[in-house]
Amino acid sequence: MRISIPHMGNLYIPLKALFQRLDVEFIVPPLTNQRTLSLGVRYSPEGLCIPFKLTLGNLIEVAELGAETLLMPSGYGTCRLGYYARTQEQVLHDLGYDIEMIQLGVSEQKFFGLLKIIKRLSNGASWFDIISAFRFGMRKLNALDRMEKLVQKVRAVETEKGTANRLYDEVISAIDEADSDKVLEMVEEDYSIRLDQVPRDSQDRPLIVGIVGEFYVLLEPFSNFDVERELGKLGVEVRRTTFISEWIKFSLFLNPLGIKEKDRIHKAALPYLKRDIGGDGWESIGEKVLHNKEYDGLVHLAPFTCLPEIMAQNIMPTTRENIPVLTILCDEQTSKTGMLTRLEAFVDLLERKRRGSKCDRKMVAI
Amino acid sequence: MEAYLGIDVGSVTTKLAALDENDELMAHVYQPTRGQPIEMVQRGLEQIKEQLPADVDICGVATTGSARYLAGVIVNADLVKNEITSHATAALSYFPEVQTVLEIGGQDSKIIIIRDGIVTDFGMNTVCAAGTGSFLDHQALRLNMTIEEFSQRAMDSQSAVRIAGRCTVFAESDMVHKQQVGHKIEDILYGLCQALVRNYINNIALGKEIKSPIAFQGGVAFNQAIVKAFKEELGAEVIVPRHHELMGAIGVALLVHEEMVNNKKSKFTGFQVSEAKYRTSSFECKSCTNLCEIAQISTNGQTLARWGGRCDMWERMPAEETR
């Protein structure tokens, strides 16, 4: 049985580790690229959002490589994405691929549901092996996310632009290749030190921009024009609360115990929106309210045609917590030019705002 | 004689503006881009050189507009700046009190909100070009008139017809249907102007507070009927600067003048650029499975710049033989 899953950021690394430990063949989809996009667009209903199209592209590419069992997140409480697995299964069958689609409804199936799926896929490996494989996967995921948080900070202040990105690319493959807890620990320690030692500008603290919006486009750089790296190039520190490791930690373990990280965010959004509107719209507003003191500005990422995020986009300018927001719609366009113009102007705006209004008005703007 | 040169390469037109040391406009060029940004920068440089005194010393050169990086490589710009900042700078230098800048160009429309001389917010059209210059050009062409005639005839309208302005496809079919049932062309044209203004206010300016003084910049401000429609819709005076179509180029020239303090030396390649031959090409990078589209520009077998990759591998690679 050859298993695969669509890309979303670095998610493939922990899953590959998990399945390798259980001797199940896991196919890593080719990194999301132009071909993925073209395939996804060709076989998708036109009005659907970019997460559907890109994940479908990934699924077609792995089906071509011989994957037989495909995993796809699904379930209620999200948005249309809950139905994507079914629709994509249909598309793949119509294309003649004999695949089995397994829906991962993480929020419904909880931890044990997920373990049962893994048990089935691993041809009945022992519970001990499954738990230990799962733990190893989680360790990799946590390490990846810790590294990413570090890189977000270094990118903004490094003297030679691109250094942190190169180290980040290196550490991703090193974590991917690590085959034991021990190696993993060494890799993480080694790269933490190397990232700490990257030469930095001795200037004041950098501008801080929070990134909020729809889960998939936040986490899949291909879909958001690599917005985090671009902000880093402009000397901006990016903060994001959405990480896969956090999300799994809460939706699998803590939420069932009644510890809900999102309560705080939802409470903050209450004066402006009283209920969940699907997707991550409620969270986008809540994060703006919650972090308005800490962030200089907010970049809001939304897939084109995403109803929850469009609602959030229209509510955000009305909040009393008044930090500038730049909404970027993510769709099939792959030219960065338009986005860069907006990002550059946005950063100019934030810089001038921070410097304060005392300037010679006759001569300069922004 | 000192001069600062601003070059604004937009999707539809290319603008050059030369300012003297007191920031007065000395010379300017305004011409269509026709999808050939490099050639138009070269030709623009040629033309502006003729207008400038022979002893001119270019002390700073800067580029803006959607082809700002490409143009920046050709002239070896001292500063490359986005068009929003450039437009705001120019507006503030002419009208220090300005609070709102409306800017409509060939493919883009923007709104810039300024308070106390600082940009506090901006908006830009996203996936749709409804209400920009290109669409007006297209409609003028379809009705077999020049864009100047379009403007004049729309001004003659006595009672405008309502046209759907939400999307260019709807607008066009609405226009055709109204023509077919016998509405006067003047009224349809002005109806279209109103629709575009409505679309602008409901889309780009959504949720933004439009306060006077309001400046209207960009090529579309040539169109008197659009100006009139804006005044009616906003119920306020709308100032159209004399050189509204050049404001991006002027703004970036002002910014580079400010940048070149303390006798910093300009990197400007010189006017001879207009004779050089440039070659652009693109290829798919096969170094990893990202398969990025890399664009490159070269002259005399020397690669000047490459971009488009998700990593900076090609940008960092030293100039070498063209691939």
Interface residues (C-beta under 8 A of the other chain):
Chain A: P30 L31 N33 Q34 R35 K161 G162 N165 R166 D169 P221 F222 D226 R229 F304 N314 P317 T318 P324 L329 D331 Q333 T334 T337 G338 L340 T341 R342 E344 A345 F346 D348 L349 R352 K353 S357 C359 R361 K362 M363 V364 A365 I366
Chain B: S66 K81 N82 E83 I84 T85 A88 T89 A91 L92 S93 P96 I114 D116 G117 I118 V119 T120 D121 F122 M124 T126 V127 L206 G207 K208 G251 L254 L255 E258 E284 C288 T289 N290 L291 C292 E293 R310 C311 D312 R316
